[in-house]
Amino acid sequence: MTTEIPSGNPRTHTTTLAATPKGAAICRRLARRQLATWGLNSTHTEPFYAALLIVAELAANAITHGRVAGRGFELHLALTTTVRRGTTLRIEISDPRGDRLPVLPAALTPNAQSGRGLTLIDALCDRWGTIPRHPNAKTVWTEIDLPTPTLTPTPDAP
């Protein structure tokens, strides 16, 4: 077992939302606002937009496939720095349907009606998976490793 050694305090944000289309829209807005607050929109533009697409897909899946009447879903964002991996953005969406786990389709046909969301998530993140949650719920998580930003030298003024 490998142990990660944190080199700083993680920045986290967690919120519970209604499992409705409006709840998914609010989830997308909250994620955009939080990631911008952490500065990812200016320091890591590509991972910022990838994260927004991942949040949108996971929220849509939570309200479509993970919905249970009267129960919501949860968004959790964490930005952590470890000695081994550097800075990582972790996105988690938890829903009350632990019996319906996401499965990456083996192959997509041009006429397939579903399955593209997980294929997109798999392409945009470095790692993803599921964690069972008590009672009979699940968390779908993704991780995006953020590259160390390179500073562009400024030309000396004459």
Phi, psi and omega in degrees: 000132179263135180253129176279140178250107181294138178253005178193168179288136178288147172261127184227158174212130179225138176210150176254137185230159176289141180278064180226166175303323177294321177298321178294321178296317178296321178302314180297317180294317179298318179296316179300314181296316182293316180295325176291323176299322177284354177086010183292334181293337179253330182267332182222070188301311182296311176297329178300310181289327175298317180298320179296320177294320179296314179300316180299314180293316181293322178294318178298318178296321181297319181277342180267308187258341185249013186279136171230130183307131177084000180236143182263195175230165186236137173254131175227126176242139177218134176243111184234155176236127177235159180296319186284316187256344187084215182269132181230135172261122177250129178244129177230135171236124180249138177223166187277009182253078179289345180277352181242090181272143178289142180229128177289125182295143180295318179207146178252136174263156181302332182263007181299136182271347180209174177103347182287330182299311179291327176296319177296314179301315180300324180284330187271337184251167177275328179210150172206161178182191179231153177229130174292147179231141181276143347266127176049048176231177179213159172237127172259126184236152173224154175229137176238120176280127182266126178292153176291125181295137178264138179272131177271129181293140177268137179293142178291136179284141180287000000 
